[in-house]
Amino acid sequence: MFRRKEYWSESTPKTVKIYNQHRVAKAFFLPALWMMIIIMYACGQTDKEEEWPDQRLQRWLTYYDLSLDEFEKVGRFERSYKVEHPYEPLTDNLFASLYIYSADSLLAIDLDSYHSVLEVKDDGTLFYAGREPDMEVGLIDFEKGLRKRILFCGPICMFEEATFHPDGRIVVAGFSENDAGYKPALWFVDQKNSAVTFYQAKKPFPTKKIRYISDKRLSHIEFWFDHIDFIDQPDIPL
């Protein structure tokens, strides 16, 4: 039982009894409530991402017979530098048709222009003539007229697909190399604080099976080479 305490008010002729039970209850209830909220929030923070309906990501996952449940969080890092420059739309920009646009078309993800070489054939179709070993993912802001780098990697990575998450993050899918070989990888890029959360699947893939770009995303473009030849890595047994 709570102990009762009486207070006297000089402004009224009657004794005003105020019981401090509710104060004691508040003292215990509010911290307990906050603790419950913190525990519930912590329980909701997992090392996995929930699936959401997205055609691009689902196409990539299906191509490699994967699901988001197979990816585990490897780490989180923040980009300490900015690489951005003015962006001006050009009528002869061969890569514009390859941009991945946000729902409102105010932003676009550029997966190809930094490292790819495109040419136009006599019949007007695009021809993939080659690529550099380093890859970059750029984000174009059409309102601000800016293009900024959101991801960059050397030959140990391959960025194959990208999309906009409903919460505003940018999701890039591809492969990343570690001691076990090339593994499917996902990069979740937060536009607000430049933080990148990196996920990897447990199972490595034989490099000759990594053909999503030429088989799916850029299947309408003729390639003069097998796209995967640029990953100089022996086949990895499954």
Summary of the structure (lengths in Angstrom):
residues: 238
radius of gyration: 27.1
end to end distance: 66.8
largest distance: 102.3
contacts: 594
relative contact order: 0.14
helix: 22%
strand: 33%
